Amino acid sequence: MRVPFVAANWKMYKTVHEAVAFAKQLKNAAKDIVDVEIVLAPPFLAVHAVADAVRASGIAVAGQDLYWEREGAFTGAVSAPMLREAGAELVIIGHSERRRLFGETDETVSRKVHAAFAADLTPIVCVGETLEARDRGETLSVLDQQLTRDLDGLSSEQVGLLVVAYEPVWAIGTGRNATPEQAAEAHQHIRQRLRAWFGADAADQCHVIYGGSVKPDNTADLMSQPDVDGALVGGASLDVTGFLTIVKTTHRVAASKRT
Ligand code: 13P
């Protein structure tokens, strides 16, 4: 059974000081919550300090991106081994904001996924359709195209370890979340594809999480869908109380799905 997984993507929010204050507060408030994987993805500058702050708490830290080379003359870039050494255990790759605003392609996503595994970082690979693609009825074919390219060359073992985040672009930062039915359809499709391409074990182990306007009050409906294993939370993760409510709700719903 997959442990529920809730990650906070802080995007370009929070200074080091603010990030550490949040991490300490969350560590204290979440100390009795077990059987849920909690991940904080701060801006690069705060990765090291947040990893220090949550040490020995069960809360893990993720980078929001990386560059695939180990080191070199790549001004502004951060490599997978650097993130790992700073205390990150995971890394978000291929977020739609990186694709749309910074020229990320499926080819660069794939290189980054391989670089992450090589440095012992768990990739959280983001996929999702635009509103135009959904309106044209192309949601599932867009997911197929992204997944085929983004996961190219991975072994079944690697796919079993990674996290796929289904984030419909039209739901990100808009307050308009996917309906539970829309999420269920996409997640079920992703799981089926993983099963066909990488085998039953990999598909059963891989976490498929939902992102896009997850809020405390819509978490239960989204998380109750069979193939939704957790959430990647943007705006609502900036506030400790709201994020903790999402974590607790995900935990409760996952426990009820098991019975
Ligand atoms: P919002 O929760 O702000 O819609 O952002 C979702 C997201 O992009 C998480 O990666």
py3Dmol code that shows the C-alpha trace and the ligand (Angstrom):
import py3Dmol

protein = """\
ATOM      1  CA  MET A   1       0.000   0.000   0.000  1.00  0.00           C
ATOM      2  CA  ARG A   2       1.334   3.450  -0.920  1.00  0.00           C
ATOM      3  CA  VAL A   3       1.867   5.873   1.950  1.00  0.00           C
ATOM      4  CA  PRO A   4      -0.041   9.120   1.281  1.00  0.00           C
ATOM      5  CA  PHE A   5       2.227  11.893   0.079  1.00  0.00           C
ATOM      6  CA  VAL A   6       1.713  15.632   0.559  1.00  0.00           C
ATOM      7  CA  ALA A   7       4.210  18.153  -0.781  1.00  0.00           C
ATOM      8  CA  ALA A   8       4.355  21.924  -0.395  1.00  0.00           C
ATOM      9  CA  ASN A   9       5.658  23.709  -3.487  1.00  0.00           C
ATOM     10  CA  TRP A  10       6.490  27.175  -2.229  1.00  0.00           C
ATOM     11  CA  LYS A  11       7.536  28.413  -5.676  1.00  0.00           C
ATOM     12  CA  MET A  12       9.247  31.832  -5.329  1.00  0.00           C
ATOM     13  CA  TYR A  13       7.851  32.526  -1.881  1.00  0.00           C
ATOM     14  CA  LYS A  14       9.557  32.672   1.524  1.00  0.00           C
ATOM     15  CA  THR A  15      12.955  33.992   2.510  1.00  0.00           C
ATOM     16  CA  VAL A  16      15.333  31.684   4.384  1.00  0.00           C
ATOM     17  CA  HIS A  17      14.116  33.130   7.658  1.00  0.00           C
ATOM     18  CA  GLU A  18      10.430  32.643   6.790  1.00  0.00           C
ATOM     19  CA  ALA A  19      11.037  29.142   5.447  1.00  0.00           C
ATOM     20  CA  VAL A  20      12.839  28.002   8.608  1.00  0.00           C
ATOM     21  CA  ALA A  21      10.142  29.488  10.850  1.00  0.00           C
ATOM     22  CA  PHE A  22       7.478  27.558   8.912  1.00  0.00           C
ATOM     23  CA  ALA A  23       9.512  24.325   9.000  1.00  0.00           C
ATOM     24  CA  LYS A  24       9.997  24.500  12.775  1.00  0.00           C
ATOM     25  CA  GLN A  25       6.324  25.200  13.359  1.00  0.00           C
ATOM     26  CA  LEU A  26       5.271  22.339  11.090  1.00  0.00           C
ATOM     27  CA  LYS A  27       7.763  19.937  12.656  1.00  0.00           C
ATOM     28  CA  ASN A  28       6.289  20.640  16.048  1.00  0.00           C
ATOM     29  CA  ALA A  29       2.657  20.488  14.920  1.00  0.00           C
ATOM     30  CA  ALA A  30       3.077  17.320  12.841  1.00  0.00           C
ATOM     31  CA  LYS A  31       5.186  15.299  15.271  1.00  0.00           C
ATOM     32  CA  ASP A  32       2.398  12.810  16.012  1.00  0.00           C
ATOM     33  CA  ILE A  33       1.403  12.294  12.376  1.00  0.00           C
ATOM     34  CA  VAL A  34       2.796   9.050  11.025  1.00  0.00           C
ATOM     35  CA  ASP A  35       2.120   7.131   7.830  1.00  0.00           C
ATOM     36  CA  VAL A  36       2.102  10.190   5.634  1.00  0.00           C
ATOM     37  CA  GLU A  37       5.065  11.516   3.708  1.00  0.00           C
ATOM     38  CA  ILE A  38       5.351  15.278   4.138  1.00  0.00           C
ATOM     39  CA  VAL A  39       7.647  17.204   1.813  1.00  0.00           C
ATOM     40  CA  LEU A  40       8.637  20.878   1.748  1.00  0.00           C
ATOM     41  CA  ALA A  41      10.001  22.381  -1.486  1.00  0.00           C
ATOM     42  CA  PRO A  42      11.441  25.795  -0.635  1.00  0.00           C
ATOM     43  CA  PRO A  43      13.383  28.059  -3.002  1.00  0.00           C
ATOM     44  CA  PHE A  44      16.979  26.809  -3.498  1.00  0.00           C
ATOM     45  CA  LEU A  45      18.435  29.313  -1.036  1.00  0.00           C
ATOM     46  CA  ALA A  46      16.456  27.816   1.846  1.00  0.00           C
ATOM     47  CA  VAL A  47      16.938  24.101   1.086  1.00  0.00           C
ATOM     48  CA  HIS A  48      19.883  23.643   3.424  1.00  0.00           C
ATOM     49  CA  ALA A  49      18.408  25.556   6.348  1.00  0.00           C
ATOM     50  CA  VAL A  50      14.998  23.892   6.036  1.00  0.00           C
ATOM     51  CA  ALA A  51      16.627  20.442   5.855  1.00  0.00           C
ATOM     52  CA  ASP A  52      18.478  21.277   9.075  1.00  0.00           C
ATOM     53  CA  ALA A  53      15.275  22.493  10.719  1.00  0.00           C
ATOM     54  CA  VAL A  54      13.293  19.319   9.962  1.00  0.00           C
ATOM     55  CA  ARG A  55      16.066  16.831  10.682  1.00  0.00           C
ATOM     56  CA  ALA A  56      14.826  13.639  12.395  1.00  0.00           C
ATOM     57  CA  SER A  57      11.190  14.648  11.977  1.00  0.00           C
ATOM     58  CA  GLY A  58      10.052  12.506   9.052  1.00  0.00           C
ATOM     59  CA  ILE A  59       9.521  15.677   6.992  1.00  0.00           C
ATOM     60  CA  ALA A  60      11.602  15.646   3.813  1.00  0.00           C
ATOM     61  CA  VAL A  61      12.897  18.476   1.645  1.00  0.00           C
ATOM     62  CA  ALA A  62      12.726  18.825  -2.146  1.00  0.00           C
ATOM     63  CA  GLY A  63      14.328  21.159  -4.652  1.00  0.00           C
ATOM     64  CA  GLN A  64      12.009  22.834  -7.171  1.00  0.00           C
ATOM     65  CA  ASP A  65      14.249  22.130 -10.177  1.00  0.00           C
ATOM     66  CA  LEU A  66      17.821  21.148 -11.028  1.00  0.00           C
ATOM     67  CA  TYR A  67      20.256  21.196 -13.903  1.00  0.00           C
ATOM     68  CA  TRP A  68      21.412  17.852 -15.285  1.00  0.00           C
ATOM     69  CA  GLU A  69      25.172  18.465 -15.340  1.00  0.00           C
ATOM     70  CA  ARG A  70      27.085  17.727 -12.138  1.00  0.00           C
ATOM     71  CA  GLU A  71      29.098  20.976 -12.244  1.00  0.00           C
ATOM     72  CA  GLY A  72      30.508  23.421 -14.741  1.00  0.00           C
ATOM     73  CA  ALA A  73      30.151  26.867 -16.262  1.00  0.00           C
ATOM     74  CA  PHE A  74      26.340  27.050 -16.045  1.00  0.00           C
ATOM     75  CA  THR A  75      25.626  30.391 -14.402  1.00  0.00           C
ATOM     76  CA  GLY A  76      22.596  30.309 -12.153  1.00  0.00           C
ATOM     77  CA  ALA A  77      22.147  26.541 -12.243  1.00  0.00           C
ATOM     78  CA  VAL A  78      22.069  24.050  -9.363  1.00  0.00           C
ATOM     79  CA  SER A  79      23.007  20.395  -9.817  1.00  0.00           C
ATOM     80  CA  ALA A  80      21.503  17.232  -8.383  1.00  0.00           C
ATOM     81  CA  PRO A  81      24.542  16.365  -6.213  1.00  0.00           C
ATOM     82  CA  MET A  82      24.525  19.917  -4.809  1.00  0.00           C
ATOM     83  CA  LEU A  83      20.864  19.590  -3.847  1.00  0.00           C
ATOM     84  CA  ARG A  84      21.487  16.190  -2.299  1.00  0.00           C
ATOM     85  CA  GLU A  85      24.396  17.462  -0.255  1.00  0.00           C
ATOM     86  CA  ALA A  86      22.325  20.419   0.927  1.00  0.00           C
ATOM     87  CA  GLY A  87      19.847  17.957   2.428  1.00  0.00           C
ATOM     88  CA  ALA A  88      17.196  17.514  -0.266  1.00  0.00           C
ATOM     89  CA  GLU A  89      15.887  13.992  -0.805  1.00  0.00           C
ATOM     90  CA  LEU A  90      13.515  14.809  -3.653  1.00  0.00           C
ATOM     91  CA  VAL A  91      13.242  17.260  -6.518  1.00  0.00           C
ATOM     92  CA  ILE A  92      10.312  18.635  -8.526  1.00  0.00           C
ATOM     93  CA  ILE A  93      10.959  18.336 -12.267  1.00  0.00           C
ATOM     94  CA  GLY A  94       8.955  19.646 -15.212  1.00  0.00           C
ATOM     95  CA  HIS A  95       6.546  21.891 -13.336  1.00  0.00           C
ATOM     96  CA  SER A  96       4.297  23.650 -15.841  1.00  0.00           C
ATOM     97  CA  GLU A  97       5.684  27.017 -14.731  1.00  0.00           C
ATOM     98  CA  ARG A  98       9.158  25.814 -15.696  1.00  0.00           C
ATOM     99  CA  ARG A  99       7.793  24.500 -19.002  1.00  0.00           C
ATOM    100  CA  ARG A 100       5.804  27.658 -19.806  1.00  0.00           C
ATOM    101  CA  LEU A 101       8.064  30.405 -18.451  1.00  0.00           C
ATOM    102  CA  PHE A 102      11.552  28.893 -18.662  1.00  0.00           C
ATOM    103  CA  GLY A 103      11.516  26.765 -21.795  1.00  0.00           C
ATOM    104  CA  GLU A 104      11.483  23.332 -20.161  1.00  0.00           C
ATOM    105  CA  THR A 105      10.740  20.554 -22.658  1.00  0.00           C
ATOM    106  CA  ASP A 106      10.061  16.851 -22.274  1.00  0.00           C
ATOM    107  CA  GLU A 107      13.629  16.232 -23.423  1.00  0.00           C
ATOM    108  CA  THR A 108      15.126  18.408 -20.673  1.00  0.00           C
ATOM    109  CA  VAL A 109      12.717  16.877 -18.145  1.00  0.00           C
ATOM    110  CA  SER A 110      14.012  13.435 -19.071  1.00  0.00           C
ATOM    111  CA  ARG A 111      17.656  14.486 -18.661  1.00  0.00           C
ATOM    112  CA  LYS A 112      16.843  15.975 -15.264  1.00  0.00           C
ATOM    113  CA  VAL A 113      15.008  12.847 -14.117  1.00  0.00           C
ATOM    114  CA  HIS A 114      18.064  10.726 -14.937  1.00  0.00           C
ATOM    115  CA  ALA A 115      20.351  13.216 -13.187  1.00  0.00           C
ATOM    116  CA  ALA A 116      18.130  13.121 -10.097  1.00  0.00           C
ATOM    117  CA  PHE A 117      18.269   9.325  -9.865  1.00  0.00           C
ATOM    118  CA  ALA A 118      22.033   9.367 -10.385  1.00  0.00           C
ATOM    119  CA  ALA A 119      22.341  11.604  -7.300  1.00  0.00           C
ATOM    120  CA  ASP A 120      19.903   9.561  -5.212  1.00  0.00           C
ATOM    121  CA  LEU A 121      17.153  12.182  -5.398  1.00  0.00           C
ATOM    122  CA  THR A 122      13.529  11.092  -5.892  1.00  0.00           C
ATOM    123  CA  PRO A 123      11.995  12.949  -8.839  1.00  0.00           C
ATOM    124  CA  ILE A 124       8.499  14.419  -8.594  1.00  0.00           C
ATOM    125  CA  VAL A 125       7.670  14.613 -12.304  1.00  0.00           C
ATOM    126  CA  CYS A 126       4.888  17.047 -13.208  1.00  0.00           C
ATOM    127  CA  VAL A 127       2.570  16.466 -16.161  1.00  0.00           C
ATOM    128  CA  GLY A 128      -0.738  18.014 -17.162  1.00  0.00           C
ATOM    129  CA  GLU A 129      -2.750  19.462 -19.999  1.00  0.00           C
ATOM    130  CA  THR A 130      -3.568  23.054 -20.881  1.00  0.00           C
ATOM    131  CA  LEU A 131      -7.160  24.257 -21.033  1.00  0.00           C
ATOM    132  CA  GLU A 132      -7.004  24.283 -24.840  1.00  0.00           C
ATOM    133  CA  ALA A 133      -5.901  20.649 -24.894  1.00  0.00           C
ATOM    134  CA  ARG A 134      -8.679  19.664 -22.485  1.00  0.00           C
ATOM    135  CA  ASP A 135     -11.268  21.517 -24.554  1.00  0.00           C
ATOM    136  CA  ARG A 136     -10.072  19.667 -27.653  1.00  0.00           C
ATOM    137  CA  GLY A 137     -10.491  16.351 -25.812  1.00  0.00           C
ATOM    138  CA  GLU A 138      -6.737  15.722 -25.835  1.00  0.00           C
ATOM    139  CA  THR A 139      -6.068  15.408 -22.103  1.00  0.00           C
ATOM    140  CA  LEU A 140      -5.143  11.738 -22.097  1.00  0.00           C
ATOM    141  CA  SER A 141      -3.044  11.925 -25.253  1.00  0.00           C
ATOM    142  CA  VAL A 142      -1.100  14.889 -23.837  1.00  0.00           C
ATOM    143  CA  LEU A 143      -0.412  12.864 -20.688  1.00  0.00           C
ATOM    144  CA  ASP A 144       0.743   9.921 -22.805  1.00  0.00           C
ATOM    145  CA  GLN A 145       3.097  12.109 -24.788  1.00  0.00           C
ATOM    146  CA  GLN A 146       4.595  13.746 -21.700  1.00  0.00           C
ATOM    147  CA  LEU A 147       4.957  10.495 -19.784  1.00  0.00           C
ATOM    148  CA  THR A 148       6.512   8.611 -22.701  1.00  0.00           C
ATOM    149  CA  ARG A 149       9.167  11.261 -23.146  1.00  0.00           C
ATOM    150  CA  ASP A 150       9.684  12.298 -19.516  1.00  0.00           C
ATOM    151  CA  LEU A 151      10.175   8.719 -18.289  1.00  0.00           C
ATOM    152  CA  ASP A 152      12.165   7.565 -21.314  1.00  0.00           C
ATOM    153  CA  GLY A 153      14.922   5.105 -20.470  1.00  0.00           C
ATOM    154  CA  LEU A 154      13.957   4.530 -16.831  1.00  0.00           C
ATOM    155  CA  SER A 155      13.957   1.063 -15.323  1.00  0.00           C
ATOM    156  CA  SER A 156      10.857  -0.408 -13.679  1.00  0.00           C
ATOM    157  CA  GLU A 157      12.610  -0.087 -10.312  1.00  0.00           C
ATOM    158  CA  GLN A 158      13.129   3.634 -10.871  1.00  0.00           C
ATOM    159  CA  VAL A 159       9.515   4.165 -11.906  1.00  0.00           C
ATOM    160  CA  GLY A 160       8.409   2.386  -8.742  1.00  0.00           C
ATOM    161  CA  LEU A 161      10.341   4.948  -6.703  1.00  0.00           C
ATOM    162  CA  LEU A 162       9.263   8.116  -8.414  1.00  0.00           C
ATOM    163  CA  VAL A 163       6.312  10.437  -7.927  1.00  0.00           C
ATOM    164  CA  VAL A 164       4.151  11.587 -10.826  1.00  0.00           C
ATOM    165  CA  ALA A 165       2.247  14.804 -10.150  1.00  0.00           C
ATOM    166  CA  TYR A 166      -0.820  15.318 -12.326  1.00  0.00           C
ATOM    167  CA  GLU A 167      -1.214  19.091 -12.464  1.00  0.00           C
ATOM    168  CA  PRO A 168      -3.722  20.354 -15.037  1.00  0.00           C
ATOM    169  CA  VAL A 169      -2.284  23.714 -16.095  1.00  0.00           C
ATOM    170  CA  TRP A 170      -5.686  25.418 -15.971  1.00  0.00           C
ATOM    171  CA  ALA A 171      -6.079  24.458 -12.306  1.00  0.00           C
ATOM    172  CA  ILE A 172      -2.773  25.912 -11.083  1.00  0.00           C
ATOM    173  CA  GLY A 173      -3.130  29.119  -9.117  1.00  0.00           C
ATOM    174  CA  THR A 174      -6.593  29.738 -10.535  1.00  0.00           C
ATOM    175  CA  GLY A 175      -8.740  28.565  -7.636  1.00  0.00           C
ATOM    176  CA  ARG A 176     -10.375  26.186 -10.103  1.00  0.00           C
ATOM    177  CA  ASN A 177      -9.438  22.661  -9.086  1.00  0.00           C
ATOM    178  CA  ALA A 178     -10.104  19.614 -11.237  1.00  0.00           C
ATOM    179  CA  THR A 179     -13.293  17.890 -10.197  1.00  0.00           C
ATOM    180  CA  PRO A 180     -12.726  14.619  -8.343  1.00  0.00           C
ATOM    181  CA  GLU A 181     -14.005  12.807 -11.458  1.00  0.00           C
ATOM    182  CA  GLN A 182     -11.543  14.611 -13.746  1.00  0.00           C
ATOM    183  CA  ALA A 183      -8.693  13.836 -11.357  1.00  0.00           C
ATOM    184  CA  ALA A 184      -9.796  10.214 -11.062  1.00  0.00           C
ATOM    185  CA  GLU A 185      -9.881   9.755 -14.831  1.00  0.00           C
ATOM    186  CA  ALA A 186      -6.399  11.209 -15.329  1.00  0.00           C
ATOM    187  CA  HIS A 187      -4.872   9.321 -12.406  1.00  0.00           C
ATOM    188  CA  GLN A 188      -6.387   6.024 -13.458  1.00  0.00           C
ATOM    189  CA  HIS A 189      -5.079   6.585 -16.970  1.00  0.00           C
ATOM    190  CA  ILE A 190      -1.569   7.386 -15.722  1.00  0.00           C
ATOM    191  CA  ARG A 191      -1.559   4.249 -13.542  1.00  0.00           C
ATOM    192  CA  GLN A 192      -2.703   2.093 -16.462  1.00  0.00           C
ATOM    193  CA  ARG A 193       0.025   3.465 -18.680  1.00  0.00           C
ATOM    194  CA  LEU A 194       2.683   2.865 -16.032  1.00  0.00           C
ATOM    195  CA  ARG A 195       1.392  -0.688 -15.674  1.00  0.00           C
ATOM    196  CA  ALA A 196       1.533  -1.298 -19.436  1.00  0.00           C
ATOM    197  CA  TRP A 197       4.984   0.223 -19.874  1.00  0.00           C
ATOM    198  CA  PHE A 198       6.810  -0.646 -16.654  1.00  0.00           C
ATOM    199  CA  GLY A 199       4.864  -3.567 -15.130  1.00  0.00           C
ATOM    200  CA  ALA A 200       2.468  -4.085 -12.251  1.00  0.00           C
ATOM    201  CA  ASP A 201       5.003  -3.684  -9.438  1.00  0.00           C
ATOM    202  CA  ALA A 202       6.266  -0.338 -10.676  1.00  0.00           C
ATOM    203  CA  ALA A 203       2.711   0.945 -11.254  1.00  0.00           C
ATOM    204  CA  ASP A 204       1.594  -0.176  -7.804  1.00  0.00           C
ATOM    205  CA  GLN A 205       4.556   1.429  -6.044  1.00  0.00           C
ATOM    206  CA  CYS A 206       4.682   4.737  -7.951  1.00  0.00           C
ATOM    207  CA  HIS A 207       2.895   7.622  -6.233  1.00  0.00           C
ATOM    208  CA  VAL A 208       0.535   9.591  -8.463  1.00  0.00           C
ATOM    209  CA  ILE A 209      -0.409  12.844  -6.742  1.00  0.00           C
ATOM    210  CA  TYR A 210      -2.714  15.686  -7.741  1.00  0.00           C
ATOM    211  CA  GLY A 211      -1.844  19.393  -7.888  1.00  0.00           C
ATOM    212  CA  GLY A 212      -3.878  22.450  -8.868  1.00  0.00           C
ATOM    213  CA  SER A 213      -5.802  24.628  -6.401  1.00  0.00           C
ATOM    214  CA  VAL A 214      -5.761  22.036  -3.613  1.00  0.00           C
ATOM    215  CA  LYS A 215      -7.259  23.740  -0.549  1.00  0.00           C
ATOM    216  CA  PRO A 216      -8.272  22.502   2.897  1.00  0.00           C
ATOM    217  CA  ASP A 217     -11.917  22.349   1.845  1.00  0.00           C
ATOM    218  CA  ASN A 218     -11.515  20.342  -1.377  1.00  0.00           C
ATOM    219  CA  THR A 219      -8.810  17.942  -0.157  1.00  0.00           C
ATOM    220  CA  ALA A 220     -11.126  15.185   1.065  1.00  0.00           C
ATOM    221  CA  ASP A 221     -13.068  14.939  -2.206  1.00  0.00           C
ATOM    222  CA  LEU A 222      -9.909  14.829  -4.318  1.00  0.00           C
ATOM    223  CA  MET A 223      -7.981  12.444  -2.076  1.00  0.00           C
ATOM    224  CA  SER A 224     -10.867   9.982  -1.825  1.00  0.00           C
ATOM    225  CA  GLN A 225     -10.409   9.015  -5.482  1.00  0.00           C
ATOM    226  CA  PRO A 226      -8.867   5.547  -5.847  1.00  0.00           C
ATOM    227  CA  ASP A 227      -5.686   6.410  -7.734  1.00  0.00           C
ATOM    228  CA  VAL A 228      -4.984   9.753  -6.043  1.00  0.00           C
ATOM    229  CA  ASP A 229      -2.118   9.147  -3.608  1.00  0.00           C
ATOM    230  CA  GLY A 230      -1.616  12.653  -2.325  1.00  0.00           C
ATOM    231  CA  ALA A 231      -1.251  16.310  -3.237  1.00  0.00           C
ATOM    232  CA  LEU A 232       1.243  18.853  -4.536  1.00  0.00           C
ATOM    233  CA  VAL A 233       0.092  22.079  -2.960  1.00  0.00           C
ATOM    234  CA  GLY A 234       1.041  25.596  -4.077  1.00  0.00           C
ATOM    235  CA  GLY A 235      -0.738  28.620  -2.634  1.00  0.00           C
ATOM    236  CA  ALA A 236      -2.424  26.789   0.239  1.00  0.00           C
ATOM    237  CA  SER A 237       0.937  25.422   1.437  1.00  0.00           C
ATOM    238  CA  LEU A 238       2.248  28.861   2.378  1.00  0.00           C
ATOM    239  CA  ASP A 239       0.254  28.904   5.578  1.00  0.00           C
ATOM    240  CA  VAL A 240       1.137  26.310   8.244  1.00  0.00           C
ATOM    241  CA  THR A 241      -2.397  25.849   9.548  1.00  0.00           C
ATOM    242  CA  GLY A 242      -3.903  25.362   6.097  1.00  0.00           C
ATOM    243  CA  PHE A 243      -1.134  23.022   4.986  1.00  0.00           C
ATOM    244  CA  LEU A 244      -1.448  20.968   8.160  1.00  0.00           C
ATOM    245  CA  THR A 245      -5.188  20.628   7.571  1.00  0.00           C
ATOM    246  CA  ILE A 246      -4.460  19.292   4.073  1.00  0.00           C
ATOM    247  CA  VAL A 247      -1.921  16.814   5.512  1.00  0.00           C
ATOM    248  CA  LYS A 248      -4.310  15.595   8.198  1.00  0.00           C
ATOM    249  CA  THR A 249      -7.228  15.313   5.793  1.00  0.00           C
ATOM    250  CA  THR A 250      -5.133  13.337   3.302  1.00  0.00           C
ATOM    251  CA  HIS A 251      -4.035  11.041   6.110  1.00  0.00           C
ATOM    252  CA  ARG A 252      -7.606  10.488   7.310  1.00  0.00           C
ATOM    253  CA  VAL A 253      -8.972   9.841   3.832  1.00  0.00           C
ATOM    254  CA  ALA A 254      -6.115   7.432   3.026  1.00  0.00           C
ATOM    255  CA  ALA A 255      -6.849   5.470   6.193  1.00  0.00           C
ATOM    256  CA  SER A 256     -10.524   5.204   5.268  1.00  0.00           C
ATOM    257  CA  LYS A 257      -9.625   4.088   1.715  1.00  0.00           C
ATOM    258  CA  ARG A 258      -7.650   1.204   3.224  1.00  0.00           C
ATOM    259  CA  THR A 259     -10.641  -0.154   5.154  1.00  0.00           C
TER     260      THR A 259
END
"""
ligand_1 = """\
10
13P
P -1.740 26.011 -6.530
O -2.024 25.044 -5.403
O -1.386 27.380 -6.051
O -2.821 25.978 -7.567
O -0.399 25.478 -7.248
C -0.314 24.146 -7.583
C 1.051 23.849 -8.014
O 1.527 24.359 -9.010
C 1.852 22.937 -7.173
O 3.026 22.585 -7.810
"""
view = py3Dmol.view(width=600, height=400)
view.addModel(protein, "pdb")
view.setStyle({"model": 0}, {"cartoon": {"style": "trace"}})
view.addModel(ligand_1, "xyz")
view.setStyle({"model": 1}, {"stick": {}})
view.zoomTo()
view.show()
